[in-house]
Amino acid sequence: MDDQAVEDAVGALLSALGYGPKHFDEFDRTVVRVRRLFTEELLAGRTTDPASLLSDTLPASPKGCEWIILEQVQAVTLCPHHLMPAVGTVSLGYVPRDSMVSFGALHRLVRAATRRLILQEESAQTIVDALASGLNARAAACTIRMAPTCFSAAHADGCQAVATASAFTSTDLSRWNFRDFLQLCADGPARAQP
């Protein structure tokens, strides 16, 4: 990525909108701040292959295991339609075959799959594909719930919306299905109470 070109483009946008460093002191470092926000944060996952983050595996339990689920991972993605962030949570899970990974690896997977210019539903599918291919999982599922700021900004009349996108795959739909994954996620907080 060309840092200077990004800064020049941000400066050109501000100037085209009638703003810029010559007009207001608070815009003095805006081009640098915007470039860093986009390149170091919002698009940090753009060059990472999500499945590669699942290479450090552990053997699956010999007793077998049904769903391994990590819920409500905080995430942000960047809408390719408006270049505005969507903020929310990702819940993902898989049924291991021979191997499993740490929850830290699942968190890194979420970050790599969401920190890019991508639609929310594509992020969900990217996560499921990575779990299926990277772990050879028997089943994999992902649900992403985010508040798209592009929608809220365009409908500033108090409209707050949360968009949900999901993806799922299974080698045996009679045994592992998406409804079970959703039920486990719904029951999760209740089970966690003392």
N, C-alpha and C positions, 0 to 999 in steps of 0.2 A: 504494500500500500504506500502511496506517495503522500507523505505527511504535508509537504508544502502545497501540493495540488489540492488536498482537502482543505487546508487553511485558506487558500486562494478562493476556492469555491464558496466557502462559508462567508468570506469577506464580500464576494461578488453578490451573494444572496442578500446579505444585510444592506449593501449599497443599493441593490435593485428595489428593496423594500423601503428605502429612504432612511436607513440607519447606518451607522458605522462609527469607527473610532474618532473621526473628525467631528462628529455631532455630539457624542456623549462620552464622558469619562468612563462610565461603567462598562462600555463596550471595548475598552482598551485591550483586554485579553480574551475577549469572547471567541475569536477564531481559534485560539489555542485550546481553550476549554472545551469547545464543541468538538474539535478534532480528537482530543484525548477521550472525551466521553464516548464518541462513536468507535474509535479504533481500539481503545483499551478496555472498554466495558461492554457497550451495547452490541458490538460485533466481534467480541473476543473469541467466539466459537467458530467463526467462519472458516478457518483453515484446519480445523480438527475433524478427523474421521471419528464419529461417535463410537463405532464398534471397537476401535482401537483402544478405547479407555477401559474395555472389559477383558483385556488380555491377562491381567494378573488374577488368576482364578484360584479358588479353593475347591477341594473335592466336595461334592454334594453329600449330604448325610446318607449313610447306607440304609437307614430306615425309610428313606424316601421323604419327600417334603411336598406339600401342596404349594400354595402361593407364598412367595416372599414379597412383601409389599413395603414400599417406602412412601409415606403419604405427606401431603402438604409441604412439598419442597418449594420454598420461595423462588420465584423465577421472573425474569423480564425478557421480553422479546421485542423486536423492532418490526412494525408493520411495513411490508414492502409497498403498500399502496399510498401511505401518507408519511412515512418515515417518522412515525410517532410510536412511543413504547406502549406495550400492554404489560400490565403487572398482575401477578396472581400466584397460583400454586399449581404444582404438578404432582399427581399421584401415579406411581408406576409399580408394576409388579410382574413377576414371572414365576413359572413352575420349572425348577431346574431339572435337567436330565442327568448330566454327569458332574457338572461344575456350577459354582456360584461365585459371586463377588461380594466385596465389602459394600456397606451402605455408602461409604465415601466414594467408591467407584460409581455407584448409581447417582450420587449427587453431581459428580463431574460429568456424567452422561447428560443429565438434565441441563447443565450449564452449556455444554457444547452444542446441544440440539436446539437450545432456545436463544443463545446469544449470537444471533445472526439476522439478516434480513429474511424473514420467513413467516409464512402464515402459521397461525396457531395449529391448525389441523395437520400441516406438514410436519411441525415439530413433534406432534404426537406419533405420527407414522414413523418418523425418523427414530424415535426412541424405541418403538416396538420392533422395527427392523433391526436395530442394533442388538437388542436383547435376543431376538430370534437367531440372528446370524452369529453374533459374537459369543453367545453362550450356548447355542443350539438348544434353546429353551423349549420345553414342551408346549408352553403357552406364554404369551406376553401381552400386557395391556398397559394402557396409559390414558389418563384423563387430565386435561389441562383446563383450568378455570382461570380466566384472566379478565381484567377490566381494560378494554381497549380505549386509550385516551383519545384516539382519533374520533371515536364515536361520541364520547362524552363532550369533547370540545365542540364538535359540530352541532350537538344538541344540548347546548348550555342552558336549556330551560329547566334544569334540575333532573334531567334524565341520566340515571346511573345504570349502567348495564354490565353484566358479566356474561361473557361468552364461554361456552364449553365445547371442547373438541375432544374426541376420543378415537383410539385405534386399538385393534385387537387382532391376535392371531393365535391359532391353536392347532396342534397336530391331532387332537381328538376332541371334537366339539361336544361329544356326548359326555365327556368327563370334565373338561375345563372350558367354561364359557364366560363370556363377558359379564353376565348377570351375577355370577358368583364373585367375580372381582369387585364389582360395584357394591355388592352386599357386604363383603369383607371390609371395604373402605368405609361404608356407612356404619358398620358395627364397631369399627376400630376405636373411636373415642369412648364409646360406652364400655368396651372391654378394658380400656386403660384406666378407668376410674377405680380407686381403692374400694 
